[in-house]
Amino acid sequence: MPEKSKYEIGRETMKADSHWLNRERLIFYPRIFLLLLLAIGLKLFLRSKNTVDLSGQPFGYDFITFWGASHLALTGHAQDAYSIPLLFKAEQLAQPASKIAYPWYYPPSFHLVVLPLALLPYIAAYWTFILSTLGGYLLVLRRIIHGNIAMWCLAAFSGLWMNFFHGQNGFLTAAIAAAALLSVERRPVLAGVLIGLLAIKPHLAILFPVALLAIGAWRTLITAAVAAITFMAIGTVTLGTAVLKAFFASLGYARLFLENESLAWRKMPSVFAFLRLLEMPVTWAYVVHCIVAAVAVIAVWQVWRHCRNRNLRGAALMTATFLVSPYVFDYDLAWLAFPIAWLALDGLRTGWLRGEREVLVAVWLLPLLMSPIAGALKFQIGPLVLCSLLWMTYRRAAAAPMTGTTTDEGHADQIGTFA
């Protein structure tokens, strides 16, 4: 009698046992968490005065750096965005009551993206940026999932709300990365252009060359390199070479702030932050982080090299990105909506293994719970949850068929049939 595959075992387990994460709970729980997140937002609003809270943080507090950098560029001083005192003066033009200075470490390419924002008043610019990037984010997600239950789960996903509250670019980078992954097979040139655009945050694009080399996608890889260089060159020509020099100089300050906790480790789901919260010396924290990053890179290579399942390939790359870069934040976890969706579809198609649904729930809750837990216990759970998600993806990829591709996009309400 032939040995059963993991997928067959998973299917039998799913049929034999009633799982706690059933359709009724998937209808009920997201609504509860959405109410909780809306209550948090209302509390922040009520505690603010003229859109600045009691601690001096403005509404959409990270977005104020985008507006300030835009103002400096529009007035012919783009390079001043990399000087915290000069940028703070520009930020106070947007919100005079703001008391906290926020730094700017972005390359000229992203400076080009935010360039028009200061043409609008601060609040109008915030809503324009957030809603337009959210629209792109949802548009790409709709290529993967739809249906009422799936949309409720997405609406209550705390990674979405963390990016919303921060006023950050997580929607933009996630949409670009996921759209590139969806385009690699059928539209390799478009995929390359999108990967090149992701160089607005280079540390989030670092695994794409690994994946493309694994499948021999040279056309996409070359297009991505040309697009990234071109986009950077356009930004440099538009804003001046001083901006490029200031960007490279700012990277040293970013590293210093990362190492000494000027950047809050409790909000950073990286292995480095996990180890620094445990008071490991900087050098050893980097060493261990690099070891974990190397394992993540190997996992991505193996999945892309040996598995033809597009959903698992995308989930592996987007998850491993957070284990490779030490410089990631809770708002970047808006990316995780895509691995959750891809793995949920794969689980519904092939059956579930023990503990997989619990991992997806933990990932869904991670952006909301990570910072409070780290603040209370001095323990960063982010890397543990992300490693579990990557292992789940790798295990599924190892058991997946070696030939053929999957096109599980648009599975309506299947996300509501876990049990």
N, C-alpha and C positions, 0 to 999 in steps of 0.2 A: 504493500500500500504506500503510495507516494507521501512524502512528508508535507504537511500543510505549511503554507507560507504564513508570514506574520500578518498579512492582510486578511487571509482566510480566518486565522485565529481571532483577529480583531473583529471581523464581522460576526463570528459566532458568539464572541463575548458580548457584543452590542445587542444581539438578538436574545441571548439567554438572560441577561441581567438588566434590570431597570436602573438607569443611571439617574442620579439626583439632578443633573442639569437637563431637565426635560423642557418641552415646548412651553409649558405654563410658566416655568421659572424664567425662561428667556423672554417671555412677554412682560413679566412682572419686574424682575430685578433691574433691567436697564432704566425703566421709568423711575424707580426709587433713586438710583444713582444720579439720574438726570436732575431730579428735584434737589438732591443734595448739592450738586454742582451749581445749579441756579441759585440755591440759598447762599452758597459761598460767594458767588458773584454779587448777589444783593447785599450781603454783609460788607463786602469791600466797597461797594458803591455808597452805602449809607455811612460808612466810616470815613469817607473822603470829603474833602472840601475843595470845591473848584477843581475836581478830578485829580486831586493829590491827597494821598492817604496820610494817616497820622505820623508815619515814619518818614514822610517827605518823598515817597515814591509816586510818580505820576501814573495816571491811567495808561495801561499798555506800556509799562515802564521800559522795556527793552526797545520798543519802537521809537522812543525819544532819541536814541542814537541815530536811527535811520533819518529822522527828520533833521537833526542837527547836522549830520554829515551832508545831507542834501542842501541845507541852507549855506553851509560853507562852500560847497562846490558851486552853487549858483552865484555866489558873490566873488568867485575867483580865488578861493582859498581852500581848495579841496584837500591839500596836504595837511591842513591844520586839524582835520578830523582825527589824526593819529596822536595829537597832543590832548591829553585828558583835560587840562585847564581850559584850553581854547574851545574844545568841543563842549565842555560844560557851559561856557558862556552862550554858545549857540543853542544848547538845549534849554537854557533858561528863557530864551526868546519864545520858545514854544510853551513852556510851563514855568513862569517866574517863581512859583512856590516850591519847585522841585529842589531838594536839598542833597541829592545823591548824584555823583558823577558816574557816568557809564562809559566804558572805553569802546573803541572802534578798532577791530583787527582785520577788517575785510579787505580783499584784493580790489584793484581798480574795476574789475568786471562787475562786482556787486555794487560798487559805488555808482556805476553807470545805471544799474537797475533802479536804485533809490533816488537818482538825480532829480526827477520831477516832483518829489513828494512835498518839498517845502514851498511849492507854488500854491499849496492849499494850507489853510489853517490846520493846526495840529490834529484836532479831533476828526476833521473831515479827511485828512490824509490817512489817519489810522484806519478809519472805516473803509476807505477806498482800497488800501493795501490788503487788509485782512479779508475783506469780502471777496476781492478779486482772486486772491491766492486760494482762499477756501473753495471758491467755485471751481478752480482748476483741480484741486485735491479731490473734490467730490466727483467731478467729471471722470477722472481716471479710475476712482474706486467703482464707479457705476459700470465700468467695463468688466469688472470682476464679480460684483455682487449687486443684487437689488432685492426688493421685497420689503414689506413692512417691518418684519422682525429684524432683518439685517440692518435696516436703517435706524431702528431704535437702538440697537447695539452700538452702532457707529455714533449716534447722537449723544450717547452716554459715555463714550470712550474718553477717559480723562486725558489721554494724550492730545486729543483735539482741543480740549478746554485749556490745558496748560499753555499751548501755543497761542490760543486766543487771549488768555489773560496777560501773557508776556508781550503780545504784539510782535511776535517773532516770525521768522521765515520758514518754520517747519512745514507749513502747508506747501509752500513753493518748492522746497528741496525734495519733499516726499513725492509730490506730483511729477517732478522732472525725473527722479530716479525710477519710479514705478512705470512711467510712460516709456522710458528707455528700455526697461526690462520687457515690457509687453511688445516692443517693436524690434527686438534684436533679430528674431528669426525672419520676419516677413519684410521689414523695412530697415535694413542694416544701416543705411546712410542716415535716416532720421534718428535712429538709436544713437549713432555716433555724435550727431549734432546735440542731442539732448544731454548725453554724457559730458560733452564739452561745456554745455551751459551749467552743469552741476559744479564746475570749477569755481563758481561763486563761493562755495565752501569746499575747498580742495580736499580736506580731511574726510569728507563724506563720500568722495568719489574714488577713494584709494583702492577699493576692491574690484572696481569694474575692469581694469586691465588684467587682473588675475583671472576673472571669469572669461573674458574675451580670449585670452591666450589659451585657456583650457579647452575652448571649443574651436580654436583656430579662426576666430572672427576678425581677420586682419582688416577687412574693409571698414568695419565698425571702429576698430581700434585706431586706425589711421585717421579716419574722419573725426573721431573724438579728440585726438591730439591736435589736429589742425583747428578744430572749432574752439578748443580751450585757448590755444595760443592767439587765435584771431580775436576772440572776445576780450582777452586780456590786453591785446595790442590796441583795440578800439578804445577801451577804457583809458589806457595810458595816453594815447594821442589826444583824446577828448579832454582829459583832466590834467595832463602834464606829467612829465617823467618824475617830478618830485613826489607824486602820489605813489608811484611804484617803489621808489626808494624808501619812503616812509612806511609803506606796507611791510617790506622785508625787515626794516628796523623794528617794527612793532611786534614781530613774532617773538623776539627775545623777551619783551615785557610780558607777552601772553604766557610764555613758558614759566617765567618767574612767578607770575600771579597764580598759575596753576599749582606750582610746587608749594607755595606758602599759604594757601587757602584764602588768598584775596578773592579768588573765585570759589564759591561755596561748594565744597565737596559733597554735601548732602544732596545737592541738586544734580550731581554728575554721576550717571550710571556706568562709570568706567572702572576697570580693574584698578587703575592707578588711584582713583579717588577712594575706592574700597580699602586699599592697603594703607593709604595715608591717614584715613580715619582711624585705622588700627594702630597708628603711630609707627608704621614701618619707615625707616630712613628713605629718603628720596631715591638714592641710587638703587637700592634693592626693590623699591616699588616699581621703578622703571624696568628692572630686570624681569621681575615676575610678570609685569604687564606685557612685555615683549614676548615672553614664552606663551602666554595665553593668546596673544595676537597671532603668533606663528601657527598655533593649533587651529585658530579660526580661519586663517588663510588657507591652510591645508584642507580644512573641511569644505570651504567654498570651492577650491580647486577640484576636489574629489566629486562633489555633487555636480558641478558643471561638466566635468570630464566624463562621468560615467552614468549620469541620470538624464533622461530625455524629458522628464516632467518639468514643464515650464513653471508651474506653481511652486514646486520645491526648490528649483533654482532661484527664483526670485526671493522666496522666504529666506533661504540660506544667506544670500548676499546682503539683504537689508538688515537681517538680524546680526550677522557677523560684523557689520560696519561699526556697531557700538562696542564691540570687543576689541577692535583694532585701534581706533583712535582714543587717546586718553582725554581728549577735549570734546566732550559731548555733554548735553544738558537735557533736563526733563522735557523742554519744549521740542527737542529733536525727536522725542519718542512718538510724535505724531506719525512717524514712519511706520510704527508697529501695527497700524491698522491693516497694512497690506500683508505682512506675514500672517496675521491672525486670519484674514479673509482667505488667503491661499491655503493655509493648513486646515481651516475649517472645511473648505470645499473638498480637499483631498481626504479628510477623515470621513466625510459624508459619502464620498464615492467608494472608498476602499474599506471602511470600517475603522474603529478606534482601538488603539492599544491602551493598556492600563495607564492611567495618570495623564493622558494627553489632554483631555478636556480641562483638567485642573491646571495644567500648564498654561493653556490659552486664557483661562480666567485670571490667573496670576499676572500674565502679560497685560491683559486688559485693564487690570487694576494698578499696575506698576507705576505709571506716571503720577497717580494721585497719592499713593501710599509711600513711595520711595523717600521723599524728602522728610515727612513727619517721622518716619521710623528712624532714619539716619540721625535726625535732630535729637530724638529721645534716647536712642540706644548707642549712638556713635557706630552704627553698623549699616553699611550701604548694601541693600538687597539687590540692587540693579543687576550687577554682573551674574549673580546666582540665577536669577530669573532668565536673563538673556542666554546664559550657557544652557539652561534647561531647554529653552526654545530652539537653540541651535542643535542640541543633541536630538531633540524630537524630529527636527527636519532632516538631519543626517541619517537617522535610523530609518525614516520613511524612504529616503532616497536610496539607501542601500538595499531596501526590499522592493523598490519599484522596478517595473519592467525596463530592460535595457534598450528597447527600441520603441519608436513611435513618440508622439508628442501628446500632451493633454491640452485641451482647450476648454477649461471648465468655467469660462466666463459666463455671467448672466444666469446663474442658477437661482433665480427668483427667491423663493422662501425656503430654500434648502437649509439655510443657516438656522432655521427654526425647528429642524428635525433631528436634534442631537440624540434623542433617546428613542 
